[in-house]
Amino acid sequence: MVFEISSGMIRGLGTVVVFVAFVGLTLWVFNSKRNPEFAEARLLPFADEPQPDSVTPQESATRSTRP
């Protein structure tokens, strides 16, 4: 028995591989065990911003908010 691989068969196998990868990635992303890691990663864009200085209530009362 000779088995020929056609372009349709290759495309079909490629589709199956991509679908399995999609399902695996979806399960990995929505796994509740990873929630703390993703919560920390969500804040990474703000990691390089300087922290605001703490303002005492007396200083904030003397500052004007007018332009």
Number of C-alpha atoms within 10 A of each C-alpha: 3 4 5 7 8 9 9 9 11 11 11 12 12 12 12 12 11 12 12 12 12 12 11 11 12 11 11 12 13 10 10 10 10 11 12 10 9 13 10 9 11 10 9 11 8 9 9 7 8 7 8 6 6 6 8 8 8 8 8 10 9 8 8 7 7 4 3
